[in-house]
Amino acid sequence: MKKLDQSQRYLFDDHPIRGQYVSLDQSWQEIAQQGELQGRGLSLLGEALVVVSLLVDTLKIDGSITLQIRGKGPLELLVVEASSEHKIRGTARQSGDIDDEMDLQQVFGSEYLVITIKTDGAEPHQGIAPLSGVKLSDALEHYFATSEQLPTRFWLACDEKNASGMLIQKLPGKLKDDDAWDRVLHLASTVTDEELQRIPLGDLLHRLFNEETLRLFDPSSIKFSCSCSRERTAGMLLSLGKAEADQILEDEGEISVNCEFCNSNYSFDQIDIEQIFGEGGITSPSTTTH
Ligand SMILES: [Zn+2]
């Protein structure tokens, strides 16, 4: 049986090459059903979630990775996030039809994707990569090839039930034979979407690399989880300013904030707003000193 909602690492014993595999099942279905995406819009969201899930484990980050694309194309927004605790969330906004012939720049109406790495206790690091190619893996591979990072290749597949992918990365160090990297890539490229999505990882690796010795590490479980909360939303209102908040209250009667990632709704009335902007703020109203 294939393990669902998992991330798993593997190593080639004889070469400095490592791999990571991700299968999103329930977690992907929960995210997919929130929006009104279809066709390539849906696939791109699923594949982007797989990419950040692959990267957060490959780069061994304590924190999170976000991938974001914003533009004026039919898929005008895509933002996905994976944390080192294996929680994922993501959303995309589609405003028009996406033709099969469109390249990524046409789909998004943007020339760039932005990858943000947040490590606990450090400033976020932002990388910008051109949206080159037709597939998300094209753009990612271009990014890795041109940013002095380790050579890395991606295979991604997505439908309504499952989003899966694998990554293969060449580590520093000498290959046992010069052809090893090309050979591994060639074998990996024979994988079909069906195999990537449906076959247990052990069987898949055996099918692709049966001549090689591989070490498979323990899998981690991935789940959909949103980090939004009433407190965080209140904090957002606080940064908006009292005048602005009062204006919305006057116009709308209440302030209603919808989380794009999980559809949770947080509403605030006049009393809530007075409390938020009151002395000491919402976090510590009783510890204010005069
Ligand atoms: Zn949320």
Residues whose N, C-alpha, C, O or C-beta is under 5 A from the ligand:
A	BS01	ZN	C226 C228 C259 F261 C262 S264
